[in-house]
């Protein structure tokens, strides 16, 4: 069994930034990097909207930079997944997948959220080559091109509207025969001449050499008048939601109906004193690297204050 003042769970911009701050405050810190060291940004090819990189930077490179910075200030970075957490009393007890047990005075949860995918093999095949789950991250690369957004809720409508400002045409592919989005978002989409809504459509596959050139779609799947055809697109954006990676903490922490950890006001504090949540696991709204990094900073400053008191 090992003890530490601060345990950080997760290694995206939120986790690494928190480790930079706790390290500089001389707080003994252990960080577990989880399933995807570097988080979602490691599958983003080019990041152009993070301040300080005028030429842009690749996702993996930026995460390496943050990782080295966290290490430089003394954080102990480890690969491994936290499989069990007992937050019922302080100090907190967690178990790592290799059987290691850690006892921590404070915990920063920065486990992120995973985009939901359709489950097609082609999504993996074209990851970073035309398939994206973040329009604000990757939309810029599709200026004057044709793209498709999959989904029928507010996020899908927002992404379609955002992309319509860049792309020459946007298909919004909706499984049902109606949009689930709020009326104002529906109106915005229906009134945009660049957006074509394909109701009762499903994407069944993608095709293209070295990148997405089109999608196989089916209209009214399973009905007598089922139709199969192809649409030419340069990019496919998934907007069917995210799953916050908060399962093992839900017994102790307040979450919303989707599983996002609820924090108190502008602070990253959870309902359990000494436990903080930073980044996408507590942010259903913005989901941007810079916002996650900022919340990691806030969580670390709160840890410092908590331990001092």
N, C-alpha and C positions, 0 to 999 in steps of 0.2 A: 504494500500500500504506500502511496506517495502523497505528500501534502503540498499544496501550493496556495499562494495568496489569491491568484486569479487564474481561472481556467477559461480559455476562449474556445468555443466549439464552432468550427467553420473557418474557411480561408478565402473568402472573396474579398472585395475592397473593404467591407465592414470589419471582418475578422483581422485582416492584416493591419488596417489602420489602428484598430483598438490595440493591437500588440505593439505597434510603434509607440503609442502614447503610454501604455502601462510600462513598457520597457524603459522609456525615458524618465518615468517617474520612479524608477528603481523598485517596481513592484514585481516580485518573482512571478513569472507568467509562463504557463504551458498552453500551447495552441495545438489542437488536433485538426488536421486539414480535411478530414472527411473523404467522401467518395470521389469528389472531383476537386483536387487541389487547385486553388485559384478560382473555383466557382464557375458560374455561367459564362464569365468573360473569356474563359479559355477556349470556348467554341465560337467566339466572335472574331472574325478575321481582322477587321480594321476598326480601331476606335478613334474617332475624329472629334468627339464632343467632350473629351476630358481635358480640362484646362492644363496648359503647360506642355502640350505636344502639338506644336503648330503644324507639323507634317503628318500628324496621326501616328498611331503605334498599334502593333498587333496586340490582341487580347492576351495571348500567352506571355509576350514580352513585358507588358505592363504589370501583369501579375508577378512575374519573376522579379521585377524591380521592387514591388511592394514587399515581396517575401524577403528579399535581401535586406531591405531597410528594417523590417521587423527583427530579423536575425541580428543585425548590426547592434541593435539596442538591447539584446540579451534575451529575447523571447526564445523558449525552447519549442521549436516547431517539430511536430511529429506526424507521421502518416498513421491513419487509423480512424475508425468510426466509433462514436459513442453509441452503445447499444442500450444502455439503461441509465436512468438518472433518478436519484431520490432527492427531491427538493423539499421534503417535509420538515427538515430541520437543518440548522447551520452547525458546523460546516456541512456542505453538500457532498453527497457521494455519487460518483458516476463510474460506470464500467465501460472499458474499451473492448472492441471486438477481439483483441488478443488476450483478454482476461485481466489486463492491468486494472487496478482500482485506484482512482484518484479522489482525494479529499480536498475540497477547495472552499476557501472563505467566500469567494465571489465567483459568479459565472457570467460570461457574456455569450449569449446565444446568437450566432451569426450563420445559421445553417442554410439561409437562402430559401428560394422557392424554385421548383422545377416547372418549366413550361409543359403544358399538356400537348402531346402530339397525337396525330391520327392513328399512328401505329403501322404506317406503311414502311416497307423496306427502303423505298426511294427517299424517304425523309432522311435516313441515315446516310444513304449514298450521296445525296446532294447537300449535306450539312455544310454550311459556309460557302456553298457554291450555288446559291439560289434559294435555299430554304432558311427562313429566319423566324424567330418568335418575338422579334422586337422591331417595330417599324421606326421608332425614334432613333434606334441604334443604327439601323442598316438602310433606311429608306433613301438616304442621300445617294447611294450607289445605283439607284434605279431612276435617276432623272431622265425624263423623256422616254422611259421604257414602259412596257406593259407588265402589270403585276396582278396577282390575285390574293385576296385576303379570305381566310376561312373562318367563319363564325357569324353569330347573329345577335350578339349582345352589345352592350355599350362599348366595350374594348374594341371589338371588331369594327364597329361604326366609326369610332375615334381613329383607329389605325387607317381605315379606308379613306377617311376625310383628310388625314394628315398626308397620306401617300398621294392623294389626288392633287395636292399642291406641288408635287414633284414629278410624278409619273405622267405619261401621256394618256394612259387608261388604267382603270382599276376595276377588276371583277370582284364583287363581294359574293362569295359562295356560301349559301345558307341551306342547311339541311332541311329545315322546316319550311312551311309555306308562309311564314311571317317572321318579322324581326322581334327579338326579345328586348331590344334596346329601349331606352326611354324615348318618349315621343319626340323630344327636341333633337335627339341624335338620329332617329329615323328620318325626320324631315330633312335634316342636313344631308343625309346620304341620298334620299330620293330626289332631292332638288339639285344635286351636283351632276352636271352634264358629263363629267369624266367617269362617274361610277355607274357600272351596270350590275344590278343585283340579279344573281341567278338563284331563284328560290327553288326548293326541293331538289337540290343538287348535292352530290357527294364527289369528292376527289378520290379516284381509285388508284392513281399512279402518276408518275412524272417521267418525262423523257428529255433527252438532250445529250450532246457530246461535250464533256468537260464542264457542264453547267446546265441549269434548267432552261429548256427551250419551249416546253409546253406541258400541259397536264391532261391526263385522261379523266373525263368526268362522266357521271351517269345522272340522268334526270329521272325523277320519279322511280327510284330504285324499288324493285319488287312489285311494281304495278304493271297492269296489262300494257300500258303505253310507255314502258321503260325505254329510254333512249341512251345510247352510248355515243360520245363524240369527243373530239380533242379541241382544246383551246391553246392558242400560242401565247405563252407568257415568258417573261425573263426572270420572275421571282415569285415565290409562294410564301406568304406570311401567315403564320398560325396565330389565331386570336381566340382560342377556345378555353382560355383560362390557365391559371398556375396552381400548383399544389405547394403550399408552404411546408417546408420540412420541419414540422413541429410535433410529430406524432408522440415521441417519447416524453414530451414535456406537458402534454395536454391534461394529464391527471392533476397537475399542480398549478398550471398557469391559465389565466383567462385568455380565451381565443375567440375570434368571431366564428360565424357558422362555417366558413371555409377552412379555418385552422390558423389564420394569421394571429400572431401573438398580439394581444392588446397592451399597449404601453400607456403610461400616465401623462396626459397632456403633451407638452413638447419634449418631455423627458423619455429616455429609453427604459425607464424603470418599469418592471412588471409588478404584478400584485404580490410577489414574494420578495421581501427586502433582501438585497444582495444579489438578485438575479436581474440581468438586463438583456434586452433584445435589440439587435441592430441589423440594419440591412433589410433585404427583401422578405425575410421571415416575419417581419412586423410591418411591411409596407405594401399593401395591395394597390397603392395609388401611383407612385412615381416610378419605382423600379429602375433607377438609373445608378450607374457606378458612383457618380459624384455624391449623390444623396446617401448612398450606402456608406461611403467613406466618411461623410460628415456624421452619420449616426454612430459609426464605430468610434469616432473621436469623442462624441458625447458620452457614450457608454463607458469609455475608459476614464474620462474625467469624473463621472459619477462613482466609479469603482474607487478611484483615489480618495474622493471625499468620504465615501462610505467607510473605507478602511481607516481613515484618519479619525473618524468619529468613534 
